[in-house]
């Protein structure tokens, strides 16, 4: 066999291999990333799309601020707080959004969700503030 015949055979073989590769099925694309389980302390996040439902914790406010957060279901605020303390919040799958402002980073945790506040708890807290003159300006 001549060198020319061998060269032609090698080129033809390479061409058929590369032509076959052009018709091969492409590798499947990786799935899109799911909702976050860690997110920054400022913003409004869609539950199920931006963030996963679950129990989250934050170390509290940044610097000397007050950490504010709220859970929303449709048009209703289902829970909220403004505090200078570390927070643990249960974000339900039925919540539509979670808003946070001036809080440190939120992280999904295996911690127990906080107990639900009884209706009288808020009145008791307001009574304590009034007793100290905080709401009346007397303190």
MARBA-3410 file (N, C-alpha, C, O; in Angstrom, 1 decimal):
139
0.8,-1.2,0.0,0.0,0.0,0.0,0.9,1.2,0.0,1.9,1.3,0.7 ~ 0.5,2.2,-0.8,1.3,3.4,-0.9,1.0,4.3,0.3,0.0,4.2,1.0 ~ 2.0,5.2,0.5,1.8,6.2,1.5,0.6,7.1,1.3,-0.1,7.5,2.2 ~ 0.3,7.3,0.0,-0.8,8.2,-0.4,-2.1,7.5,0.0,-3.1,8.1,0.5 ~ -2.2,6.2,-0.2,-3.4,5.4,0.1,-3.6,5.3,1.6,-4.7,5.5,2.1
-2.5,5.1,2.3,-2.6,5.1,3.8,-3.0,6.5,4.3,-3.9,6.5,5.2 ~ -2.5,7.6,3.8,-2.9,8.9,4.3,-4.3,9.2,4.0,-5.0,9.8,4.8 ~ -4.8,8.8,2.8,-6.2,9.0,2.4,-7.1,8.2,3.4,-8.2,8.6,3.8 ~ -6.7,6.9,3.7,-7.5,6.1,4.6,-7.5,6.7,6.0,-8.6,6.7,6.6 ~ -6.4,7.3,6.5,-6.4,7.9,7.8,-7.3,9.1,7.8,-8.0,9.3,8.8
-7.2,9.9,6.8,-8.1,11.1,6.7,-9.5,10.8,6.6,-10.3,11.4,7.3 ~ -9.9,9.8,5.8,-11.3,9.3,5.7,-11.8,8.8,7.0,-12.9,9.1,7.4 ~ -10.9,8.0,7.7,-11.3,7.5,9.0,-11.6,8.6,10.0,-12.6,8.6,10.8 ~ -10.7,9.6,10.1,-10.8,10.7,11.0,-12.1,11.5,10.7,-12.7,12.0,11.6 ~ -12.3,11.7,9.4,-13.5,12.5,9.0,-14.8,11.8,9.4,-15.7,12.4,9.8
-14.8,10.5,9.2,-16.1,9.7,9.6,-16.3,9.7,11.1,-17.4,9.8,11.6 ~ -15.2,9.7,11.9,-15.3,9.7,13.3,-15.8,11.1,13.7,-16.7,11.2,14.6 ~ -15.2,12.2,13.2,-15.6,13.5,13.6,-17.0,13.8,13.1,-17.8,14.5,13.7 ~ -17.4,13.3,11.9,-18.8,13.5,11.4,-19.8,12.8,12.3,-20.9,13.3,12.5 ~ -19.4,11.6,12.8,-20.3,10.9,13.7,-20.4,11.6,15.0,-21.5,11.6,15.6
-19.4,12.2,15.5,-19.5,13.0,16.7,-20.4,14.1,16.6,-21.0,14.5,17.6 ~ -20.5,14.7,15.4,-21.4,15.9,15.2,-22.9,15.5,15.4,-23.7,16.3,15.8 ~ -23.2,14.2,15.2,-24.6,13.7,15.4,-24.8,13.1,16.7,-26.0,12.6,16.9 ~ -23.9,13.0,17.6,-24.0,12.3,18.8,-25.0,13.2,19.7,-25.0,14.4,19.6 ~ -25.7,12.5,20.6,-26.6,13.3,21.5,-25.8,14.1,22.4,-24.8,13.6,23.0
-26.2,15.4,22.6,-25.4,16.2,23.6,-25.6,15.7,25.0,-26.6,15.1,25.3 ~ -24.6,16.0,25.8,-24.7,15.7,27.2,-25.9,16.5,27.9,-26.1,17.6,27.5 ~ -26.6,15.9,28.7,-27.8,16.6,29.3,-27.3,17.8,30.2,-26.2,17.7,30.8 ~ -28.0,18.8,30.1,-27.6,20.0,30.9,-27.9,19.7,32.4,-28.8,19.0,32.7 ~ -27.0,20.3,33.2,-27.2,20.1,34.7,-28.6,20.8,35.1,-29.0,21.8,34.5
-29.2,20.2,36.1,-30.5,20.8,36.5,-30.2,22.2,37.1,-29.2,22.5,37.6 ~ -31.2,23.1,37.0,-31.0,24.4,37.5,-30.9,24.4,39.0,-31.5,23.4,39.6 ~ -30.2,25.3,39.6,-30.1,25.3,41.1,-31.4,25.4,41.8,-32.3,26.2,41.3 ~ -31.6,24.8,42.9,-32.9,24.9,43.6,-32.9,26.1,44.5,-32.0,26.9,44.4 ~ -34.0,26.3,45.2,-34.0,27.4,46.1,-32.9,27.4,47.1,-32.4,26.4,47.5
-32.5,28.6,47.5,-31.4,28.8,48.5,-31.8,28.3,49.9,-32.9,28.4,50.3 ~ -30.8,27.9,50.6,-31.0,27.6,52.0,-30.1,28.5,52.9,-30.2,28.4,54.2 ~ -29.4,29.4,52.3,-28.6,30.4,53.0,-28.8,31.7,52.2,-28.7,31.7,50.9 ~ -29.2,32.8,52.8,-29.4,34.0,52.1,-29.1,35.3,52.9,-29.1,35.2,54.1 ~ -28.8,36.4,52.3,-28.5,37.6,52.9,-29.6,38.2,53.8,-30.8,37.8,53.6
-29.3,39.1,54.7,-30.2,39.6,55.6,-31.0,40.8,55.1,-31.8,41.4,55.9 ~ -30.9,41.2,53.8,-31.7,42.3,53.3,-32.4,41.8,52.0,-31.7,41.4,51.1 ~ -33.7,41.9,51.9,-34.4,41.6,50.7,-35.7,40.9,50.9,-36.0,40.6,52.1 ~ -36.4,40.7,49.8,-37.7,40.0,49.9,-37.5,38.7,49.0,-37.0,38.9,47.8 ~ -37.8,37.6,49.5,-37.5,36.3,48.8,-38.8,35.5,48.7,-39.6,35.4,49.6
-39.0,35.0,47.5,-40.2,34.1,47.2,-39.9,32.8,47.8,-38.9,32.1,47.4 ~ -40.8,32.3,48.6,-40.7,31.0,49.2,-41.0,29.9,48.1,-42.0,29.9,47.5 ~ -40.1,28.9,48.0,-40.2,27.9,47.1,-39.4,28.1,45.8,-39.0,27.2,45.1 ~ -39.2,29.4,45.4,-38.5,29.8,44.2,-37.1,30.3,44.6,-36.1,29.8,44.1 ~ -37.1,31.4,45.4,-35.8,31.9,45.9,-35.2,31.2,47.1,-34.0,30.9,47.1
-36.0,30.9,48.0,-35.6,30.2,49.2,-36.5,29.0,49.5,-37.7,29.0,49.2 ~ -35.9,28.0,50.1,-36.6,26.8,50.5,-37.4,27.0,51.8,-36.8,27.7,52.7 ~ -38.5,26.4,52.0,-39.2,26.5,53.3,-38.4,25.7,54.3,-37.6,24.8,54.0 ~ -38.6,26.1,55.6,-37.9,25.4,56.6,-37.6,26.3,57.8,-38.2,27.4,57.9 ~ -36.9,25.8,58.8,-36.5,26.6,59.9,-35.2,27.3,59.6,-34.2,26.6,59.2
-35.1,28.6,59.8,-33.9,29.4,59.6,-33.5,30.1,60.8,-34.3,30.4,61.7 ~ -32.2,30.4,60.9,-31.7,31.2,62.0,-30.8,32.3,61.5,-30.1,32.2,60.5 ~ -30.8,33.4,62.3,-29.9,34.6,62.0,-29.3,34.9,63.4,-30.0,34.8,64.4 ~ -28.1,35.4,63.3,-27.5,35.8,64.6,-28.0,37.2,65.1,-27.6,37.6,66.1 ~ -29.0,37.8,64.4,-29.6,39.0,64.8,-29.2,40.2,63.9,-28.9,40.0,62.8
-29.3,41.4,64.5,-29.1,42.6,63.6,-27.6,42.8,63.3,-26.7,42.3,64.0 ~ -27.4,43.5,62.2,-26.1,43.9,61.8,-25.8,45.2,62.7,-26.6,46.1,62.9 ~ -24.5,45.3,63.1,-24.0,46.4,63.9,-25.0,46.8,65.0,-25.4,45.9,65.8 ~ -25.4,48.0,65.1,-26.3,48.5,66.2,-27.7,48.6,65.7,-28.5,49.3,66.4 ~ -28.1,48.0,64.6,-29.5,48.1,64.1,-30.4,47.2,64.8,-30.2,46.6,65.9
-31.6,47.1,64.2,-32.7,46.2,64.7,-33.0,45.3,63.5,-33.3,45.8,62.4 ~ -33.0,44.0,63.8,-33.3,43.0,62.8,-34.8,43.0,62.6,-35.6,42.7,63.5 ~ -35.3,43.2,61.4,-36.7,43.1,61.1,-37.0,42.0,60.0,-36.2,41.9,59.1 ~ -38.0,41.2,60.3,-38.4,40.2,59.3,-39.9,40.0,59.3,-40.5,40.3,60.3 ~ -40.4,39.5,58.2,-41.8,39.2,58.1,-42.1,38.1,57.2,-41.4,38.0,56.1
-43.0,37.2,57.5,-43.5,36.1,56.7,-44.8,36.6,56.1,-45.7,37.1,56.8 ~ -45.0,36.4,54.8,-46.2,36.8,54.1,-46.9,35.6,53.4,-46.2,34.8,52.8 ~ -48.2,35.5,53.5,-49.0,34.5,52.8,-50.0,35.2,52.0,-51.0,35.8,52.6 ~ -49.9,35.3,50.7,-50.8,36.1,49.9,-50.6,37.6,50.3,-49.5,38.1,50.1 ~ -51.7,38.2,50.7,-51.7,39.6,51.1,-51.6,39.8,52.6,-51.6,40.9,53.1
-51.4,38.7,53.4,-51.4,38.8,54.8,-50.1,38.5,55.4,-49.3,37.6,55.0 ~ -49.7,39.3,56.4,-48.5,39.1,57.2,-48.9,38.1,58.3,-49.8,38.3,59.1 ~ -48.2,36.9,58.2,-48.6,35.8,59.2,-47.7,35.8,60.4,-48.0,35.3,61.4 ~ -46.5,36.5,60.3,-45.6,36.6,61.5,-44.6,37.7,61.1,-44.2,37.8,60.0 ~ -44.1,38.4,62.2,-43.0,39.4,62.0,-42.4,39.7,63.3,-42.9,39.4,64.4
-41.2,40.3,63.2,-40.5,40.7,64.5,-39.5,41.8,64.1,-39.0,41.9,63.0 ~ -39.3,42.6,65.1,-38.2,43.6,65.0,-37.4,43.4,66.4,-38.0,43.6,67.4 ~ -36.2,43.1,66.3,-35.5,42.7,67.5,-34.0,43.0,67.4,-33.4,43.2,66.3 ~ -33.3,42.9,68.5,-31.9,43.0,68.6,-31.3,41.7,69.0,-30.1,41.6,69.2 ~ -32.1,40.7,69.0,-31.6,39.3,69.4,-31.5,38.4,68.2,-32.0,38.7,67.1
-30.8,37.3,68.4,-30.7,36.2,67.4,-32.1,35.7,67.2,-33.0,35.7,68.1 ~ -32.4,35.2,66.0,-33.7,34.8,65.6,-33.8,33.4,65.0,-32.8,33.0,64.4 ~ -34.8,32.7,65.3,-35.1,31.4,64.7,-36.6,31.5,64.1,-37.5,31.9,64.9 ~ -36.8,31.3,62.8,-38.0,31.5,62.2,-38.4,30.3,61.4,-37.6,29.7,60.7 ~ -39.7,29.8,61.5,-40.2,28.8,60.7,-40.9,29.4,59.5,-41.9,30.1,59.6
-40.3,29.1,58.3,-40.9,29.6,57.0,-41.6,28.4,56.4,-41.0,27.4,56.0 ~ -42.9,28.6,56.3,-43.8,27.5,55.8,-43.8,27.4,54.3,-43.6,28.4,53.7 ~ -44.1,26.2,53.8,-44.2,26.1,52.3,-45.4,26.9,51.8,-45.4,27.2,50.6 ~ -46.4,27.2,52.7,-47.5,27.9,52.2,-47.3,29.4,52.3,-48.1,30.2,51.8 ~ -46.2,29.9,52.8,-45.8,31.3,52.8,-45.4,31.7,51.4,-44.9,30.9,50.6
-45.8,32.9,51.0,-45.4,33.3,49.6,-44.1,34.1,49.6,-43.4,34.0,48.6 ~ -43.8,34.8,50.7,-42.5,35.5,50.7,-42.0,35.7,52.1,-42.8,35.6,53.1 ~ -40.7,36.0,52.2,-40.1,36.3,53.4,-39.2,37.6,53.2,-38.4,37.6,52.3 ~ -39.5,38.6,54.0,-38.7,39.9,53.9,-37.9,40.0,55.1,-38.3,39.7,56.2 ~ -36.6,40.5,54.9,-35.7,40.7,56.0,-34.9,42.0,55.8,-34.6,42.3,54.6
-34.7,42.7,56.9,-34.0,44.0,56.8,-33.1,44.2,58.0,-33.5,44.0,59.1 ~ -31.8,44.5,57.7,-30.8,44.7,58.7,-30.5,43.5,59.6,-30.1,43.7,60.8 ~ -30.7,42.3,59.1,-30.4,41.1,59.9,-29.1,40.5,59.3,-28.8,40.8,58.1 ~ -28.4,39.8,60.1,-27.3,39.0,59.6,-27.8,37.9,58.7,-29.0,37.6,58.6 ~ -26.9,37.2,58.0,-27.3,36.1,57.1,-28.2,35.1,57.7,-28.1,34.8,58.9
-29.2,34.6,57.0,-30.1,33.6,57.4,-29.6,32.2,56.9,-29.1,32.1,55.7 ~ -29.7,31.2,57.7,-29.2,29.9,57.3,-30.3,28.8,57.8,-30.8,28.9,58.9 ~ -30.6,27.9,56.9,-31.5,26.8,57.2,-30.8,25.9,58.3,-29.6,25.7,58.2 ~ -31.6,25.5,59.3,-31.1,24.8,60.4,-32.0,23.6,60.8,-33.1,23.5,60.3 ~ -31.5,22.7,61.6,-32.3,21.6,62.1,-32.8,22.0,63.5,-33.4,21.1,64.2
-32.7,23.3,63.9,-33.2,23.7,65.2,-34.8,23.5,65.2,-35.4,23.5,64.2 ~ -35.3,23.4,66.4,-36.7,23.4,66.6,-37.3,24.7,66.3,-36.7,25.8,66.6 ~ -38.5,24.7,65.6,-39.1,26.0,65.3,-39.5,26.7,66.6,-39.8,26.0,67.6 ~ -39.6,28.0,66.6,-40.0,28.7,67.8,-41.5,28.4,68.1,-42.3,28.1,67.2 ~ -41.9,28.5,69.4,-43.3,28.2,69.7,-44.1,29.3,69.2,-43.7,30.5,69.2
-45.3,29.0,68.8,-46.3,30.0,68.3,-46.7,30.9,69.5,-47.0,30.4,70.6 ~ -46.8,32.2,69.3,-47.2,33.1,70.3,-48.7,33.0,70.5,-49.5,33.0,69.6 ~ -49.1,33.0,71.7,-50.5,33.0,72.1,-51.1,34.4,71.9,-50.3,35.4,72.1 ~ -52.3,34.6,71.6,-52.9,35.9,71.5,-52.6,36.9,72.7,-52.4,38.1,72.5 ~ -52.6,36.4,73.9,-52.4,37.2,75.0,-50.9,37.6,75.2,-50.7,38.5,76.0
-50.0,36.9,74.6,-48.6,37.2,74.7,-48.3,38.7,74.3,-47.6,39.4,75.0 ~ -48.8,39.1,73.2,-48.6,40.5,72.7,-49.1,41.5,73.7,-48.5,42.5,74.0 ~ -50.3,41.3,74.2,-50.9,42.2,75.2,-50.1,42.2,76.5,-49.9,43.3,77.1 ~ -49.6,41.1,76.9,-48.7,41.0,78.1,-47.4,41.8,77.9,-47.0,42.5,78.8 ~ -46.9,41.7,76.7,-45.6,42.5,76.4,-45.9,44.0,76.3,-45.1,44.8,76.8
-47.1,44.4,75.7,-47.4,45.8,75.7,-47.6,46.3,77.1,-47.2,47.4,77.4 ~ -48.3,45.5,77.9,-48.5,45.9,79.3,-47.2,46.1,80.1,-47.1,47.1,80.9 ~ -46.2,45.3,79.8,-44.9,45.5,80.4,-44.3,46.8,80.0,-43.7,47.5,80.8 ~ -44.4,47.1,78.7,-43.8,48.4,78.2,-44.6,49.6,78.8,-43.9,50.6,79.2 ~ -45.9,49.5,78.9,-46.7,50.6,79.4,-46.3,50.8,80.9,-46.2,51.9,81.4
-46.2,49.7,81.6,-45.8,49.7,83.0,-44.5,50.4,83.3,-44.3,51.0,84.3 ~ -43.6,50.3,82.3,-42.3,50.9,82.4,-42.2,52.3,81.8,-41.2,53.0,81.9 ~ -43.4,52.7,81.2,-43.4,54.1,80.7,-42.8,54.2,79.3,-42.6,55.3,78.8 ~ -42.5,53.1,78.7,-41.8,53.1,77.4,-42.7,53.7,76.3,-42.3,54.5,75.5 ~ -44.0,53.3,76.3,-44.9,53.7,75.2,-45.5,55.1,75.5,-46.0,55.7,74.6
-45.5,55.5,76.7,-46.1,56.8,77.1,-45.1,57.9,77.1,-45.5,59.1,77.3 ~ -43.8,57.6,77.0,-42.8,58.6,77.1,-42.4,59.0,78.5,-41.6,59.9,78.7 ~ -42.9,58.3,79.5,-42.7,58.6,80.8,-41.4,58.0,81.4,-40.9,58.3,82.4 ~ -40.7,57.1,80.6,-39.6,56.4,81.1,-38.4,57.0,80.6,-37.3,56.6,81.0
END
